[in-house]
Amino acid sequence: MKRADSAHDFGRPQAQDHENPARAGVGGVCALSSATNPSSRPRRDSDGAFCFSAPVSPAQQWRHNVPSPSTNPRQAPRLRRSPPVVAIIGATGAVGRELLGVLERREFPLAELRLYASQRSAGTVLPFRGNDITVAALNDSTFAGVDLALFSAGAKTARQYAPAAVRHGAVVIDNSSAFRMDPAVPLVVPEINPDEIARHSGIIANPNCAAIIALLPLWPLHRRNPIRRAIIATYQAASGAGATAMAELREATRAVLEGRAYPPRVLPHPYAFNLFSHDTPVDPATGYNDEETKVINEARKIFGAPELRIGVTCIRVPVLRAHAMALTIECEHPITADQARAFLSDAPGLRLVDDAERNRFPMPSEATGQDEVLVGRIRQDLSDPSGRSLALFVAGDQLLKGAALNAVQIAERLLP
């Protein structure tokens, strides 16, 4: 293999039709309810579901005036040149390494790729397109000449360096929580709200991994029959806590099987053959931890639905990679499991796994390494006699659609 320093030049490959942009920009959001939008009148669309034809009123928009998802994608502000110079910040972490893999697999056009990490990780050599690239230490001069900066280095690093990248003319796609709830920063899942990309001022936020995996299957239902309430229980893998947590799960499992003690070092509780509440601080005022609060707030912003009622419980489980979730939703109007399957079967970014006869439904082991979020176990919620509620189960790769893949899909829409 050829050897390079922290940057390497790459010719632009032949453009590939990796996804259909027309399908990615799905239809407009429906009003939350007839009570909040009394001028609208429900109708049934061609597949029998209720939907509102009237636009969402300004009062229903996100409290910071974030536009709702739309059926008419605008022309997003593009990268300043093509092919672009791309930098990955946090290249040696779990998501950073996945970013390398996704860029290569999707043949993202590059003039040059630069890899950066902390001083401790500087000097690490990572392969990309037949070359070895040496990771450099992040500093204030990193972003000179960079067109696109993919950040996956935590909120503190993003707050410190993302503004500098923008000042140098780069567009930043940040995977941390630093800017997600900033009203001036788009929070984007391309299959849901691609129009938001167009209003960026240099920074675009990648949502929380659990939020992406939960919302992707809910959106096709919400746009046809508005969701009034959602109850979400997450079963989150080690990958959500990074490469060190994945290593701890491997080592702790080996220790338990060999009869050795293994005190936790990365996570707060013994991890092997155990599960526990998500390892983020709990707000004493609400009883919700940070992860649960992120999912609630980000769901409302992404859907453009500030009044959406959501309850979330996040649990860390001893699975190496790929999150799973149990979702229960209450819709504005009655909805059947068959209708939901029809809505979900051809939705972008999803794969229906719903074989009751063989008792085969989404599993983290099958979601691992897959771009699609798996959705199944779709059934009526028998606790709601009105017929407006459904239960379903999903699994998605936290490092791919929950992080790296979503970021690269955003970047693809920025290409000139």
C-alpha positions in Angstrom: 0.0 0.0 0.0 1.1 3.6 -0.6 2.0 5.6 2.4 0.9 9.2 2.9 1.0 11.9 5.6 -2.1 13.3 7.3 -3.5 14.3 3.9 -3.8 12.6 0.6 -5.0 13.5 -2.9 -7.7 11.4 -4.5 -9.1 11.7 -8.0 -12.8 12.1 -8.4 -14.4 8.7 -9.1 -17.3 8.1 -11.5 -20.5 9.3 -9.9 -22.6 6.5 -8.4 -26.4 6.3 -7.9 -26.2 5.2 -4.3 -29.6 6.5 -3.4 -32.5 8.1 -5.1 -32.7 11.7 -3.9 -36.3 12.0 -5.0 -37.2 9.2 -2.6 -35.1 10.6 0.2 -37.1 13.8 0.2 -40.4 12.4 1.4 -43.7 14.2 1.7 -44.7 17.1 3.8 -45.5 16.9 7.5 -49.1 16.8 8.5 -50.6 19.0 11.2 -50.3 17.6 14.7 -54.0 17.6 15.3 -57.2 19.2 14.1 -57.4 20.9 17.5 -54.1 22.8 16.8 -55.0 23.5 13.2 -58.8 23.9 13.1 -58.8 25.2 9.5 -57.5 21.8 8.2 -59.8 19.0 7.2 -58.7 15.4 7.4 -58.8 13.4 4.2 -57.9 9.8 3.2 -55.0 9.5 0.8 -54.7 6.8 -1.9 -53.7 4.1 0.6 -56.5 4.8 3.0 -54.7 6.7 5.7 -55.9 10.0 7.2 -53.8 13.0 6.4 -54.2 16.8 6.5 -53.9 18.7 3.3 -53.5 22.1 4.9 -50.0 23.3 5.7 -48.7 23.4 9.3 -49.4 26.7 10.9 -46.6 28.9 12.2 -47.8 28.2 15.8 -47.0 24.6 15.2 -43.5 25.1 14.1 -40.5 24.6 16.4 -40.4 27.3 19.0 -37.3 28.7 17.4 -39.0 29.0 14.0 -37.3 26.0 12.5 -39.2 25.1 9.3 -41.1 21.8 9.2 -40.0 19.1 6.7 -41.2 19.8 3.2 -42.0 18.1 0.0 -40.2 20.6 -2.1 -36.4 20.4 -1.5 -34.6 23.7 -1.9 -31.2 24.1 -3.4 -28.8 23.7 -0.5 -25.8 26.0 -0.2 -23.1 23.9 -1.7 -19.5 23.2 -0.9 -17.2 25.8 -2.5 -15.4 23.4 -4.9 -15.7 19.9 -6.3 -14.1 17.6 -5.6 -13.7 18.9 -2.1 -10.9 18.8 0.5 -12.3 16.8 3.4 -11.1 16.6 7.0 -12.3 14.1 9.6 -11.9 15.3 13.2 -11.8 12.4 15.6 -10.6 9.9 12.9 -9.4 7.3 15.3 -12.6 6.9 17.2 -15.3 4.4 16.5 -17.4 6.8 14.4 -14.3 8.3 12.8 -13.3 5.0 11.5 -16.8 4.3 10.2 -16.7 7.7 8.4 -13.6 6.4 6.5 -15.4 3.2 5.5 -18.6 5.0 4.4 -16.7 7.6 2.3 -14.8 4.8 0.6 -17.8 2.5 0.1 -20.0 5.2 -1.3 -17.2 6.5 -3.5 -17.5 10.0 -2.1 -15.5 12.4 -4.4 -12.4 13.8 -2.8 -9.6 16.0 -3.9 -7.8 15.4 -0.6 -8.5 13.7 2.7 -7.0 14.9 6.0 -7.3 13.0 9.3 -7.1 14.6 12.7 -7.4 13.4 16.3 -6.0 14.3 19.7 -2.3 14.6 20.4 -2.5 11.2 22.1 -3.8 9.5 18.9 -1.6 11.5 16.4 0.7 9.2 14.4 -1.9 6.5 14.0 -2.0 5.1 10.5 -5.4 4.4 8.9 -6.1 2.8 5.5 -8.2 4.5 2.8 -8.6 3.7 -0.9 -5.4 1.7 -1.1 -3.3 4.3 0.8 -2.1 4.6 4.4 -2.8 8.0 5.9 -1.1 9.2 9.1 -3.4 11.0 11.6 -2.2 14.4 12.7 -2.9 16.3 15.9 -5.8 18.8 15.7 -4.7 22.5 16.0 -5.8 26.0 15.0 -4.3 25.8 11.5 -6.0 22.4 10.7 -8.8 23.9 8.6 -6.8 26.0 6.1 -8.0 24.9 2.6 -10.7 22.5 4.0 -14.1 22.5 2.3 -15.9 19.9 4.4 -15.1 19.1 8.1 -16.7 15.9 9.5 -16.5 16.2 13.3 -16.8 13.2 15.6 -14.7 14.2 18.5 -17.2 15.2 21.2 -19.0 18.4 22.1 -16.1 20.2 23.8 -13.9 19.8 20.7 -16.7 20.8 18.4 -17.4 24.0 20.3 -13.7 24.9 20.3 -12.9 24.1 16.7 -16.0 24.1 14.5 -16.3 27.9 14.4 -12.7 28.1 13.3 -13.4 25.6 10.5 -16.4 27.8 9.3 -14.2 30.9 9.4 -11.8 29.1 7.0 -14.7 28.5 4.6 -15.5 24.9 5.5 -18.9 23.4 6.1 -19.0 21.5 9.3 -21.1 18.4 9.9 -20.9 17.7 13.6 -21.8 14.4 15.3 -21.8 15.7 18.8 -24.5 17.4 20.9 -22.8 20.8 20.8 -25.1 22.5 18.3 -28.1 20.2 17.9 -30.5 22.5 19.8 -29.1 25.7 18.5 -32.0 27.3 16.6 -29.6 28.6 13.9 -28.2 25.1 13.2 -30.1 22.5 11.1 -30.6 19.1 12.7 -30.9 16.7 9.8 -32.0 13.2 8.9 -31.9 13.3 5.1 -34.9 10.9 4.7 -37.0 13.2 6.9 -36.0 16.9 6.6 -33.5 17.4 3.8 -34.7 20.9 3.2 -33.1 22.0 6.5 -29.7 21.6 4.9 -30.4 24.7 2.8 -30.5 27.0 5.7 -27.1 26.2 7.2 -24.7 29.0 8.1 -21.7 26.7 8.1 -22.6 24.1 10.7 -25.1 21.2 10.3 -25.8 18.9 13.3 -26.0 15.1 13.1 -28.7 14.0 15.5 -28.3 11.6 18.4 -28.0 8.0 17.3 -31.0 6.8 19.2 -33.1 9.7 17.8 -32.2 8.8 14.2 -33.0 5.1 14.6 -36.3 5.8 16.4 -37.5 8.6 14.1 -36.7 7.0 10.7 -39.5 4.4 11.0 -41.9 6.8 12.7 -41.7 9.5 10.0 -43.5 7.5 7.2 -46.3 6.9 9.7 -46.3 10.5 11.0 -46.6 12.1 7.6 -49.7 10.1 6.8 -51.4 9.9 10.2 -49.9 12.4 12.6 -48.4 10.9 15.8 -49.9 12.4 18.9 -47.8 10.5 21.4 -44.8 8.2 21.4 -43.3 5.9 24.1 -39.8 4.8 23.3 -37.7 2.2 25.1 -34.1 1.9 23.8 -31.7 -1.0 24.2 -28.4 0.7 23.4 -25.2 -1.1 22.4 -21.7 -0.5 23.6 -20.9 1.2 20.3 -22.9 4.2 21.5 -20.3 4.9 24.1 -17.4 4.6 21.7 -14.5 2.2 21.0 -13.4 2.0 24.6 -16.8 0.8 25.8 -16.8 -1.8 23.0 -13.4 -3.0 24.2 -14.6 -3.1 27.8 -17.6 -5.3 26.9 -15.2 -7.7 25.1 -12.8 -7.8 28.0 -15.4 -8.0 30.7 -17.2 -10.8 28.9 -14.0 -12.8 28.6 -13.2 -12.2 32.2 -16.6 -13.4 33.5 -16.4 -16.5 31.3 -12.9 -17.3 32.7 -14.1 -16.7 36.3 -12.0 -13.5 36.8 -13.0 -10.3 38.4 -13.3 -7.3 36.0 -14.0 -3.9 37.7 -15.6 -1.5 35.2 -13.3 1.2 33.9 -15.3 3.0 31.1 -18.9 2.5 32.1 -20.2 2.9 35.7 -21.5 -0.6 36.2 -20.4 -4.2 35.4 -21.2 -4.6 31.7 -20.9 -8.3 30.8 -24.2 -10.2 31.2 -25.8 -7.1 32.7 -27.9 -4.1 31.6 -28.5 -0.7 33.3 -30.0 2.7 32.9 -28.1 4.8 30.3 -24.9 6.1 31.7 -25.7 9.9 31.5 -26.6 12.3 34.3 -30.2 12.3 35.6 -32.0 15.6 35.8 -33.4 15.7 39.4 -36.3 17.9 38.2 -37.6 15.5 35.6 -36.1 12.1 36.4 -34.9 11.8 32.8 -31.3 11.3 31.9 -29.4 13.3 29.3 -29.8 10.7 26.6 -33.6 10.5 27.1 -33.9 14.3 27.0 -31.8 14.5 23.8 -34.2 12.0 22.1 -37.3 14.0 23.2 -35.9 17.4 22.2 -34.4 16.3 18.9 -37.5 14.4 17.8 -39.6 17.5 18.3 -37.1 19.7 16.3 -36.6 17.2 13.5 -40.3 16.6 13.0 -41.1 20.3 13.4 -43.5 19.4 16.2 -42.8 21.2 19.5 -45.9 19.8 21.2 -45.3 16.2 20.3 -45.7 14.1 23.5 -42.8 11.7 24.0 -41.7 9.5 26.8 -38.3 7.8 26.6 -36.4 5.2 28.7 -32.8 4.5 27.6 -31.1 1.3 28.7 -27.5 0.2 28.0 -27.4 -3.5 27.1 -24.4 -5.9 26.6 -24.6 -5.8 22.8 -21.5 -4.9 21.0 -23.0 -2.9 18.1 -26.5 -1.8 16.9 -29.3 -0.3 19.0 -32.7 -1.8 19.3 -35.9 -0.1 20.4 -39.5 -0.8 21.3 -41.8 2.0 20.0 -45.5 2.5 20.9 -47.3 5.3 19.1 -50.7 6.9 19.3 -51.9 8.5 16.0 -54.4 11.2 15.3 -56.7 8.7 13.5 -57.2 4.9 13.5 -54.4 3.0 11.8 -54.0 -0.7 11.2 -50.8 -2.9 11.3 -51.3 -3.6 7.6 -51.4 0.1 6.7 -48.3 0.6 8.7 -46.5 -2.2 6.9 -47.5 -0.7 3.6 -46.2 2.7 4.6 -42.9 1.3 5.9 -42.2 -1.3 3.2 -41.0 1.2 0.6 -39.8 4.0 2.8 -36.2 5.1 2.2 -33.6 3.9 4.7 -35.8 1.1 6.2 -36.1 -2.6 5.7 -39.2 -4.5 6.8 -38.4 -7.6 8.9 -41.8 -8.7 10.1 -42.2 -12.5 9.9 -44.6 -13.6 12.6 -44.9 -17.1 11.3 -41.1 -17.7 11.9 -41.0 -15.3 14.9 -38.3 -13.4 13.0 -38.1 -9.6 13.7 -35.4 -7.0 13.9 -32.2 -8.0 15.8 -29.0 -6.1 16.5 -27.0 -9.0 15.1 -28.7 -8.6 11.7 -28.7 -4.8 11.8 -24.9 -4.6 12.4 -23.1 -3.4 9.4 -26.3 -2.6 7.5 -27.2 0.9 6.2 -30.9 0.3 6.7 -32.8 0.5 10.0 -34.8 -2.8 10.4 -38.4 -2.4 11.5 -41.0 -5.1 12.4 -43.1 -6.6 15.1 -45.8 -4.3 13.9 -49.1 -4.8 15.8 -52.1 -3.1 17.2 -51.6 -1.8 20.8 -54.4 -3.7 22.5 -54.3 -1.2 25.4 -56.0 1.4 23.2 -59.5 0.3 22.1 -59.7 3.3 19.7 -57.5 1.6 17.2 -55.2 4.6 17.0 -52.1 3.0 18.5 -49.5 0.7 17.3 -46.4 -1.1 18.7 -43.3 -1.9 16.7 -39.7 -2.9 17.2 -36.6 -1.6 15.4 -32.9 -2.2 15.2 -30.2 0.0 13.6 -26.5 0.2 13.4 -25.6 3.1 15.7 -22.2 3.7 14.0 -23.7 3.7 10.5 -27.2 5.3 10.1 -27.0 6.4 13.7 -23.8 8.4 13.0 -21.3 8.1 10.1 -23.7 7.2 7.3 -26.2 9.9 8.2 -23.3 12.5 8.1 -22.1 11.3 4.7 -25.6 11.4 3.3 -25.8 15.0 4.4 -22.4 15.7 2.8 -23.6 14.2 -0.5 -26.3 16.7 -0.7 -23.8 19.5 -0.3 -21.8 18.5 -3.4 -21.8 21.0 -6.2 
